[in-house]
Amino acid sequence: MDNQRLFIWIALLFILWLNFEAWNNKFSPPPAATQSAAGTTAGTAAAPGATGVPGAPAATGPSGVPTVPAAPGAAAPAAGTPSAPAVTSGLASFPPQDAPSIRVRTDVLDVVISTVGGQITRAELPEYPVAKDRPDEPVVLFNKDSNDTAYVFQSGLATGNANAEPNHNARYTAAASEYTLAAGQDELVVPLTWTDGQGLEVTKTFTFRRGQYGIALAYDVKNGGATPWRAAPYAQFVRHWFPVEKSMWNPETYAYLGPAIWTGEKYERLDVEDEANANFQLQVTDGWIAAMQHHFVAAVVPKRDQAQQYSLTVKDMDFLLRTFGPPSDVAPGATARFEQAVFVGPKLQAQLEELHPELNRVADYGMLTIIAQPLFWLLSQVHKFVGNWGWAIIIVTLLIKLVFYKLAETSGRSMAKMRNLAPRMKDIQEKYKDDREQLGRAMMELYKREKINPVAGCLPILVQIPVFIAFYWVLLESVEMRQAPWMLWINDLSVRDPYFILPILMGIAMYGQFKLNPAPPDPMQAKIFAFMPVVMTVMMAFFPAGLVLYWITNTVLSIAQQWRINKVVEREDKERRK
């Protein structure tokens, strides 16, 4: 089997796979939904035996602007049994527009916290502009500006009554309306206080740290009443979900948007378009929940030694993802503390791992995570020395070539021998052009006599393809590569080359590699393969510049290695003939 032919077929299959994914995501029929008379999706009953019923996003007005619905009116559960807020239709209740809020600014976060429930209703990332040519426009995660972008973080303590506070609709008070991390200050503490007027007091505290996107969240409860008080902590993301248009010409659209969880054993996406997830529930210990998008994530890490009830409720184009903890009793005159960790920001894997060793999986590398994660680690280590992700890609590509050098050398020697045998192979083909059986027998005898394995060139290509695809996902998903410059005109390795110079250079390098390898015996095949670098140049023109840089580097190194092997084999053949 010809090495060049296999390489081209695998490359074409990769491109066809991308096309299929784009077509499948764009044209596959949406799941059926039961419609009520009012035109909204009917509610779904909770699974039997669930601890509390997960809440669904609450109603919005006909204009799409979030409105304040009446408090949930579901019947209270059994006395003393904490439960999460009851299911309603539409969006979950957001704080009213005129509700007092608190602005918190650190060196990396600009956050708005409503005094209604301590909901985080806006989160800006000043260090991450939406585009390099719009440096003053930061990426925004949480916000409630419109129905199309509604996305908030809600948390609270659930009690025996679904309507009882301090849930995420409780009215808190704060000592100030603005908190700013001052120069030289490493920690910023933002306390909010709620009381029932009968001796029960809850202080909800957000703790921010310099340079960190992780936020510590704690509830300190003082029961000054005369009766025991039982409560369970919960946290949830409420988000308007929208399908992302898939296109192979814009590879970043393949990034996952939606809810995901770590079950304590595995990472799992929860597709909101899958009816099976419309009312998902799972008991989890040592897990986390996350609302995912390209390069950025919001996540909650509950206490790792406590069993949590994870749930997802989907209504229309909205989803509510919740973690609901176990109840605790606070005796009269006693105190208690409930703790959670929240992450709001870019998928910086080192910071994610500080909150949970498996939280770095939100950098979703897909099926090739087992290759992509070590690859990213290696890139990160090299980047620490060179300080530039482009040069890190080149150096790591060189290291990969060194690892597979002996394997590639075996393949290269086989191809070099076949190249030298090309005239004799052509004579055999001409001699037996009308007898394919005899032709095959003669060719095999030639290979055996010259000690050539015609399939030896396949293995290095098969090994490199998974590495190539893993590199693709590393460049696509790793926020560290986002807007990372290399040099000259390449100012963002995660998007296409704006002038298509790298893809053209890649095509030239691929053509050079084609000329260096043994030519196919069939003239028509030779013409097709000679034209393939042009096809691949067009295909790769819209891929991330970092990926094209990897392919160019790999191809140039392959050419250098094959050229040297060809010279060595030629010299050996000459010495053997003497």
Backbone hydrogen bonds, N-H to C=O, Kabsch-Sander energy under -0.5 kcal/mol:
donor,donor_aa,acceptor,acceptor_aa,energy
6,L,2,D,-2.1
7,F,3,N,-2.4
8,I,4,Q,-2.1
9,W,5,R,-2.4
10,I,6,L,-2.6
11,A,7,F,-2.3
12,L,8,I,-2.6
13,L,9,W,-2.5
14,F,10,I,-2.1
15,I,11,A,-2.0
16,L,12,L,-2.7
17,W,13,L,-2.2
18,L,14,F,-1.9
19,N,15,I,-2.1
20,F,16,L,-2.6
21,E,17,W,-2.5
22,A,18,L,-2.2
23,W,19,N,-2.7
24,N,20,F,-3.1
25,N,21,E,-2.3
26,K,22,A,-1.7
27,F,23,W,-2.9
28,S,24,N,-1.4
35,Q,33,A,-0.5
36,S,40,T,-2.3
39,G,36,S,-1.5
42,A,34,T,-2.2
50,A,47,A,-1.7
52,G,50,A,-1.4
59,A,89,S,-0.6
59,A,90,G,-0.5
61,G,65,V,-1.5
64,G,61,G,-1.9
67,T,59,A,-0.6
81,T,78,A,-1.9
83,S,159,T,-1.8
91,L,58,A,-1.5
92,A,57,P,-0.7
94,F,67,T,-0.5
99,A,96,P,-2.0
102,I,113,I,-3.1
103,R,177,S,-2.6
104,V,102,I,-0.5
104,V,111,V,-3.3
105,R,179,Y,-2.7
106,T,109,L,-3.0
110,D,124,E,-1.9
111,V,104,V,-3.2
112,V,122,R,-2.5
113,I,102,I,-3.1
113,I,111,V,-0.5
114,S,112,V,-0.5
114,S,119,Q,-3.0
115,T,100,P,-2.6
117,G,115,T,-1.1
117,G,170,A,-3.8
118,G,114,S,-0.8
119,Q,116,V,-1.3
120,I,153,F,-1.9
121,T,112,V,-1.7
121,T,119,Q,-0.9
122,R,112,V,-1.2
123,A,142,F,-1.7
124,E,110,D,-2.7
125,L,139,V,-2.4
128,Y,125,L,-2.2
130,V,137,E,-2.7
131,A,134,R,-0.5
134,R,131,A,-1.7
137,E,134,R,-1.7
139,V,125,L,-0.8
139,V,128,Y,-2.6
141,L,123,A,-3.1
143,N,151,Y,-2.4
149,T,146,S,-0.7
150,A,146,S,-0.6
151,Y,143,N,-2.6
152,V,238,V,-2.2
153,F,120,I,-2.0
154,Q,152,V,-0.5
154,Q,236,Q,-2.8
156,G,234,Y,-2.0
157,L,166,P,-2.6
158,A,156,G,-0.5
158,A,232,A,-3.3
159,T,161,N,-0.6
164,A,161,N,-1.8
170,A,167,N,-1.8
172,Y,115,T,-3.2
172,Y,170,A,-0.8
173,T,193,T,-2.2
175,A,191,P,-0.5
179,Y,103,R,-2.7
181,L,105,R,-2.9
182,A,180,T,-0.7
185,Q,182,A,-2.2
188,L,208,F,-2.9
190,V,206,F,-3.1
192,L,204,K,-2.3
193,T,173,T,-2.7
194,W,202,V,-2.6
196,D,200,L,-1.8
201,E,199,G,-0.5
201,E,222,K,-2.4
202,V,194,W,-3.2
203,T,220,D,-2.3
204,K,192,L,-2.8
204,K,202,V,-0.6
205,T,203,T,-0.6
205,T,218,A,-3.0
206,F,190,V,-2.5
207,T,216,A,-2.5
208,F,188,L,-3.0
208,F,206,F,-0.5
210,R,186,D,-2.3
212,Q,209,R,-2.0
215,I,342,V,-4.1
216,A,207,T,-2.1
217,L,340,Q,-2.6
218,A,205,T,-2.1
219,Y,338,F,-2.8
220,D,203,T,-2.5
221,V,219,Y,-0.6
221,V,336,A,-3.0
222,K,201,E,-2.7
223,N,334,A,-2.5
224,G,199,G,-2.7
224,G,222,K,-1.1
229,W,330,V,-2.2
231,A,328,S,-2.1
232,A,158,A,-2.2
234,Y,156,G,-2.2
235,A,323,T,-2.1
236,Q,154,Q,-3.2
237,F,321,L,-2.4
238,V,152,V,-2.1
239,R,237,F,-0.5
239,R,319,F,-2.5
240,H,150,A,-2.9
241,W,239,R,-0.6
241,W,317,M,-3.9
245,E,243,P,-0.5
250,N,247,S,-1.6
253,T,250,N,-2.3
254,Y,251,P,-2.2
255,A,252,E,-1.7
258,G,292,M,-1.6
260,A,290,A,-2.4
261,I,268,E,-2.5
262,W,288,W,-2.3
263,T,261,I,-0.5
263,T,266,K,-2.6
268,E,261,I,-2.7
270,L,259,P,-2.3
271,D,269,R,-0.7
274,D,271,D,-1.4
275,E,273,E,-0.6
277,N,274,D,-2.2
278,A,275,E,-1.6
280,F,277,N,-1.2
280,F,312,L,-1.3
282,L,310,Y,-2.3
284,V,282,L,-0.5
284,V,308,Q,-3.0
286,D,306,Q,-0.5
288,W,262,W,-1.1
289,I,300,V,-2.0
290,A,260,A,-2.5
291,A,298,A,-3.1
292,M,258,G,-3.2
292,M,290,A,-0.6
293,Q,296,F,-1.4
296,F,293,Q,-0.6
297,V,345,G,-2.7
298,A,291,A,-1.8
299,A,343,F,-2.4
300,V,289,I,-2.3
301,V,341,A,-3.1
303,K,339,E,-0.5
306,Q,303,K,-1.3
308,Q,284,V,-3.8
309,Q,324,F,-3.0
310,Y,282,L,-3.2
310,Y,308,Q,-0.8
311,S,322,R,-2.2
312,L,280,F,-2.2
313,T,320,L,-2.3
314,V,278,A,-1.9
315,K,318,D,-2.4
318,D,315,K,-3.0
319,F,239,R,-2.5
320,L,313,T,-2.5
321,L,237,F,-2.3
322,R,311,S,-2.9
322,R,320,L,-0.5
323,T,235,A,-2.5
324,F,309,Q,-1.5
325,G,233,P,-3.4
328,S,231,A,-2.5
330,V,229,W,-3.1
331,A,329,D,-0.6
333,G,223,N,-3.4
334,A,331,A,-2.4
336,A,221,V,-1.9
338,F,219,Y,-2.3
340,Q,217,L,-2.7
341,A,301,V,-1.7
342,V,215,I,-3.1
343,F,299,A,-2.8
344,V,213,Y,-2.1
345,G,297,V,-2.3
347,K,295,H,-2.3
348,L,346,P,-2.5
349,Q,347,K,-0.8
352,L,348,L,-2.4
353,E,349,Q,-2.2
354,E,350,A,-0.8
355,L,351,Q,-0.8
355,L,352,L,-0.9
356,H,352,L,-1.7
359,L,356,H,-1.9
361,R,358,E,-1.6
362,V,359,L,-1.7
363,A,360,N,-1.7
364,D,362,V,-1.8
365,Y,363,A,-0.9
368,L,365,Y,-0.9
369,T,366,G,-1.4
371,I,368,L,-1.4
372,A,368,L,-3.1
373,Q,369,T,-2.7
375,L,371,I,-1.8
376,F,372,A,-2.8
377,W,373,Q,-2.5
378,L,374,P,-2.5
379,L,375,L,-2.4
380,S,376,F,-2.8
381,Q,377,W,-2.3
382,V,378,L,-2.3
383,H,379,L,-2.6
384,K,380,S,-1.6
385,F,381,Q,-0.6
385,F,382,V,-1.1
386,V,382,V,-2.2
387,G,383,H,-2.7
390,G,485,P,-0.6
392,A,388,N,-1.9
393,I,389,W,-2.1
394,I,390,G,-1.8
395,I,391,W,-2.6
396,V,392,A,-2.6
397,T,393,I,-2.2
398,L,394,I,-1.9
399,L,395,I,-2.3
400,I,396,V,-2.6
401,K,397,T,-2.2
402,L,398,L,-1.9
403,V,399,L,-2.1
404,F,400,I,-2.0
405,Y,402,L,-1.2
408,A,404,F,-2.8
409,E,405,Y,-2.6
410,T,406,K,-2.0
411,S,407,L,-1.8
412,G,408,A,-3.1
413,R,409,E,-2.6
414,S,410,T,-1.7
415,M,411,S,-2.2
416,A,412,G,-2.6
417,K,413,R,-2.3
418,M,414,S,-2.1
419,R,415,M,-2.3
420,N,416,A,-2.1
421,L,417,K,-1.8
422,A,419,R,-0.9
425,M,421,L,-2.8
426,K,422,A,-2.3
427,D,423,P,-1.8
428,I,424,R,-2.1
429,Q,425,M,-2.3
430,E,426,K,-2.1
431,K,427,D,-2.3
432,Y,428,I,-2.4
433,K,430,E,-0.8
435,D,432,Y,-1.6
439,L,435,D,-2.3
440,G,436,R,-2.3
441,R,437,E,-2.0
442,A,438,Q,-2.6
443,M,439,L,-2.4
444,M,440,G,-2.1
445,E,441,R,-2.0
446,L,442,A,-2.0
447,Y,443,M,-2.5
448,K,444,M,-2.4
449,R,445,E,-2.6
450,E,446,L,-2.4
451,K,447,Y,-0.5
451,K,448,K,-0.6
452,I,447,Y,-2.9
456,A,453,N,-1.9
458,C,455,V,-1.6
459,L,455,V,-0.6
461,I,457,G,-0.6
462,L,458,C,-2.3
463,V,459,L,-2.3
464,Q,460,P,-2.1
465,I,461,I,-1.8
467,V,463,V,-0.9
468,F,464,Q,-2.8
469,I,465,I,-2.5
470,A,466,P,-2.6
471,F,467,V,-2.5
472,Y,468,F,-2.0
473,W,469,I,-1.9
474,V,470,A,-2.3
475,L,471,F,-2.5
476,L,472,Y,-1.9
477,E,473,W,-2.9
478,S,474,V,-2.0
479,V,477,E,-0.7
481,M,478,S,-1.9
482,R,479,V,-1.0
484,A,481,M,-2.1
486,W,490,I,-2.8
490,I,487,M,-2.2
491,N,489,W,-1.2
493,L,484,A,-2.4
494,S,481,M,-0.6
495,V,492,D,-1.1
500,F,497,D,-1.0
504,I,500,F,-1.4
505,L,501,I,-2.6
506,M,502,L,-2.5
507,G,503,P,-2.3
508,I,504,I,-2.2
509,A,505,L,-2.4
510,M,506,M,-2.6
511,Y,507,G,-2.1
512,G,508,I,-2.2
513,Q,509,A,-2.2
514,F,510,M,-2.2
515,K,511,Y,-2.3
516,L,512,G,-1.3
517,N,513,Q,-1.4
526,A,522,D,-2.4
527,K,523,P,-2.0
528,I,524,M,-2.3
529,F,525,Q,-2.9
530,A,526,A,-2.0
531,F,527,K,-1.3
532,M,528,I,-1.0
534,V,531,F,-1.0
535,V,531,F,-1.4
536,M,532,M,-3.0
537,T,533,P,-1.9
538,V,534,V,-1.9
539,M,535,V,-2.4
540,M,536,M,-2.7
541,A,537,T,-0.8
541,A,538,V,-0.6
542,F,539,M,-0.7
543,F,540,M,-1.5
545,A,495,V,-3.1
546,G,493,L,-2.7
547,L,544,P,-0.7
548,V,544,P,-1.8
549,L,545,A,-2.5
550,Y,546,G,-2.0
551,W,547,L,-2.2
552,I,548,V,-2.8
553,T,549,L,-2.5
554,N,550,Y,-2.7
555,T,551,W,-2.6
556,V,552,I,-2.9
557,L,553,T,-2.4
558,S,554,N,-2.1
559,I,555,T,-2.5
560,A,556,V,-2.4
561,Q,557,L,-2.4
562,Q,558,S,-2.8
563,W,559,I,-2.8
564,R,560,A,-1.9
565,I,561,Q,-2.3
566,N,562,Q,-2.8
567,K,563,W,-1.8
568,V,564,R,-2.2
569,V,565,I,-2.7
570,E,566,N,-2.4
571,R,567,K,-2.2
572,E,568,V,-2.3
573,D,569,V,-2.5
574,K,570,E,-2.1
575,E,571,R,-2.2
576,R,572,E,-2.0
577,R,573,D,-1.7
578,K,574,K,-0.9
